[in-house]
Amino acid sequence: MIRGVRGAITIDENKEEDIISHTKWLLEEMIAKNNLQPEQVAHIWFTTTPDINAAFPAKATRFIEGWQYVPVMCAQEIPVPNALPKCIRIMLSAELNVRQEEVKHVYLRDATKLRPDLVKDES
């Protein structure tokens, strides 16, 4: 079954190094928590809030071994008033043999505010 795996992270500054390093961190967490292999992934969508434009977050995928052939796309979120600033979101579509409620979504840094219902205390 194709399942969507969600993730989000905030960055400190609109700089390429922040965008790439934080996106890579988020994507690696999503991969690890869901035990994903690149061959399972149909595609990955990356979105950013309008205050992020120094780099394409999808570029981070190139720095993860074996993931350079996964189709990726970037877009900008709609500018909703009072939205969480400097936020990168990921929607990864993959073949997963789990129920929807078993998918492990990942929210890091201030992005935990977006879906507190999906953020699990792992301590």
KOLKOLVEX-984365 format. One record per residue (C-alpha): residue number from 1; y, x, z; chain. Coordinates in pm, 1 decimal, m for minus. Example, Ala and Ser with C-alpha at 12.3 -4.5 7.8 and 13.67 -1.06 7.14 Angstrom:
% KOLKOLVEX-984365
nr:1, py:m450.0, px:1230.0, pz:780.0, kette:A
nr:2, py:m106.0, px:1367.0, pz:714.0, kette:A
This chain:
% KOLKOLVEX-984365
nr:1, py:0.0, px:0.0, pz:0.0, kette:A
nr:2, py:349.4, px:128.1, pz:m81.1, kette:A
nr:3, py:558.2, px:140.7, pz:236.6, kette:A
nr:4, py:920.4, px:227.0, pz:298.0, kette:A
nr:5, py:993.9, px:499.0, pz:549.6, kette:A
nr:6, py:1350.6, px:493.8, pz:680.7, kette:A
nr:7, py:1553.2, px:772.9, pz:828.7, kette:A
nr:8, py:1913.3, px:856.8, pz:912.8, kette:A
nr:9, py:2110.7, px:1143.8, pz:1060.4, kette:A
nr:10, py:2474.0, px:1226.4, pz:1121.1, kette:A
nr:11, py:2645.2, px:1554.0, pz:1034.1, kette:A
nr:12, py:2935.5, px:1733.8, pz:1199.4, kette:A
nr:13, py:3131.7, px:1835.4, pz:892.0, kette:A
nr:14, py:3148.2, px:1742.3, pz:525.4, kette:A
nr:15, py:3022.1, px:2084.4, pz:417.4, kette:A
nr:16, py:2731.9, px:2167.3, pz:188.8, kette:A
nr:17, py:2546.9, px:2368.5, pz:453.5, kette:A
nr:18, py:2565.4, px:2079.8, pz:705.4, kette:A
nr:19, py:2456.9, px:1823.5, pz:448.5, kette:A
nr:20, py:2158.9, px:2026.2, pz:324.4, kette:A
nr:21, py:2038.1, px:2156.0, pz:662.5, kette:A
nr:22, py:2060.3, px:1818.2, pz:838.4, kette:A
nr:23, py:1900.8, px:1631.9, pz:548.4, kette:A
nr:24, py:1616.1, px:1884.6, pz:538.0, kette:A
nr:25, py:1565.2, px:1845.0, pz:914.9, kette:A
nr:26, py:1553.1, px:1465.5, pz:881.4, kette:A
nr:27, py:1318.4, px:1471.1, pz:582.8, kette:A
nr:28, py:1082.6, px:1719.4, pz:751.1, kette:A
nr:29, py:1067.0, px:1494.1, pz:1059.5, kette:A
nr:30, py:987.8, px:1191.8, pz:841.3, kette:A
nr:31, py:715.8, px:1388.5, pz:660.1, kette:A
nr:32, py:558.9, px:1518.3, pz:982.7, kette:A
nr:33, py:566.2, px:1190.5, pz:1176.7, kette:A
nr:34, py:406.4, px:999.8, pz:888.5, kette:A
nr:35, py:168.1, px:1279.5, pz:781.3, kette:A
nr:36, py:302.9, px:1263.4, pz:425.2, kette:A
nr:37, py:204.9, px:1471.2, pz:125.3, kette:A
nr:38, py:427.6, px:1486.6, pz:m185.2, kette:A
nr:39, py:159.5, px:1319.8, pz:m400.7, kette:A
nr:40, py:185.0, px:1004.9, pz:m185.9, kette:A
nr:41, py:558.2, px:965.9, pz:m251.2, kette:A
nr:42, py:683.9, px:746.8, pz:m534.8, kette:A
nr:43, py:1050.3, px:840.5, pz:m487.7, kette:A
nr:44, py:1320.5, px:906.9, pz:m229.5, kette:A
nr:45, py:1666.2, px:749.1, pz:m210.9, kette:A
nr:46, py:1941.1, px:929.2, pz:m21.4, kette:A
nr:47, py:2269.7, px:760.2, pz:64.3, kette:A
nr:48, py:2581.8, px:886.7, pz:234.5, kette:A
nr:49, py:2881.1, px:725.9, pz:394.6, kette:A
nr:50, py:3199.3, px:765.0, pz:183.6, kette:A
nr:51, py:3319.3, px:1056.1, pz:401.2, kette:A
nr:52, py:3036.6, px:1279.7, pz:271.9, kette:A
nr:53, py:3081.0, px:1427.4, pz:m75.0, kette:A
nr:54, py:3050.3, px:1807.1, pz:m48.3, kette:A
nr:55, py:2688.5, px:1811.5, pz:m173.0, kette:A
nr:56, py:2401.1, px:1593.3, pz:m282.8, kette:A
nr:57, py:2167.6, px:1543.8, pz:15.5, kette:A
nr:58, py:1871.8, px:1512.4, pz:m223.5, kette:A
nr:59, py:1907.9, px:1885.3, pz:m291.6, kette:A
nr:60, py:1741.3, px:1944.7, pz:46.8, kette:A
nr:61, py:1410.5, px:1829.4, pz:m104.3, kette:A
nr:62, py:1402.6, px:2144.6, pz:m319.8, kette:A
nr:63, py:1381.0, px:2357.0, pz:m5.9, kette:A
nr:64, py:1058.6, px:2197.4, pz:117.4, kette:A
nr:65, py:755.2, px:2363.3, pz:m37.7, kette:A
nr:66, py:563.3, px:2134.2, pz:m272.0, kette:A
nr:67, py:828.6, px:1860.8, pz:m273.3, kette:A
nr:68, py:1036.5, px:1980.6, pz:m570.5, kette:A
nr:69, py:868.2, px:1735.7, pz:m812.5, kette:A
nr:70, py:924.0, px:1421.3, pz:m605.2, kette:A
nr:71, py:1181.8, px:1200.7, pz:m783.1, kette:A
nr:72, py:1504.9, px:1178.6, pz:m582.5, kette:A
nr:73, py:1833.7, px:993.3, pz:m620.1, kette:A
nr:74, py:2163.0, px:984.3, pz:m430.2, kette:A
nr:75, py:2411.5, px:701.6, pz:m384.5, kette:A
nr:76, py:2703.1, px:613.9, pz:m162.5, kette:A
nr:77, py:2689.0, px:345.1, pz:104.8, kette:A
nr:78, py:2935.9, px:59.1, pz:82.6, kette:A
nr:79, py:3244.2, px:129.4, pz:295.6, kette:A
nr:80, py:3185.5, px:m119.7, pz:576.6, kette:A
nr:81, py:3468.4, px:m116.7, pz:834.3, kette:A
nr:82, py:3372.3, px:57.0, pz:1161.5, kette:A
nr:83, py:3045.7, px:190.4, pz:1015.5, kette:A
nr:84, py:2891.2, px:501.5, pz:1167.0, kette:A
nr:85, py:3075.7, px:797.4, pz:1008.7, kette:A
nr:86, py:2924.4, px:1105.5, pz:844.6, kette:A
nr:87, py:2583.9, px:946.5, pz:809.8, kette:A
nr:88, py:2305.7, px:1032.8, pz:565.8, kette:A
nr:89, py:2030.3, px:775.8, pz:517.2, kette:A
nr:90, py:1691.0, px:811.4, pz:349.1, kette:A
nr:91, py:1455.7, px:549.9, pz:206.9, kette:A
nr:92, py:1126.5, px:713.2, pz:113.6, kette:A
nr:93, py:865.7, px:503.1, pz:m69.7, kette:A
nr:94, py:510.2, px:624.7, pz:m21.5, kette:A
nr:95, py:147.4, px:522.5, pz:m33.7, kette:A
nr:96, py:56.1, px:472.2, pz:331.7, kette:A
nr:97, py:m257.2, px:311.9, pz:467.9, kette:A
nr:98, py:m90.4, px:172.1, pz:779.8, kette:A
nr:99, py:62.7, px:m160.5, pz:875.7, kette:A
nr:100, py:441.9, px:m188.4, pz:848.1, kette:A
nr:101, py:486.7, px:m176.0, pz:1223.0, kette:A
nr:102, py:293.5, px:154.6, pz:1229.6, kette:A
nr:103, py:535.6, px:334.3, pz:995.7, kette:A
nr:104, py:732.1, px:593.4, pz:1190.9, kette:A
nr:105, py:1100.6, px:569.2, pz:1103.6, kette:A
nr:106, py:1322.2, px:857.5, pz:1212.1, kette:A
nr:107, py:1678.4, px:835.8, pz:1341.3, kette:A
nr:108, py:1841.9, px:1156.6, pz:1463.5, kette:A
nr:109, py:2165.5, px:1245.1, pz:1637.6, kette:A
nr:110, py:2420.6, px:960.3, pz:1643.8, kette:A
nr:111, py:2213.7, px:768.8, pz:1387.2, kette:A
nr:112, py:1993.6, px:650.7, pz:1674.4, kette:A
nr:113, py:2264.5, px:385.0, pz:1721.4, kette:A
nr:114, py:2173.8, px:227.8, pz:1387.2, kette:A
nr:115, py:1826.0, px:108.1, pz:1485.5, kette:A
nr:116, py:1764.6, px:148.8, pz:1857.9, kette:A
nr:117, py:1472.3, px:m90.8, pz:1817.5, kette:A
nr:118, py:1293.9, px:167.2, pz:1599.0, kette:A
nr:119, py:1379.7, px:477.3, pz:1800.4, kette:A
nr:120, py:1093.3, px:552.3, pz:2034.1, kette:A
nr:121, py:1124.0, px:769.6, pz:2341.7, kette:A
nr:122, py:880.1, px:1054.5, pz:2279.9, kette:A
nr:123, py:938.1, px:1243.0, pz:2602.8, kette:A
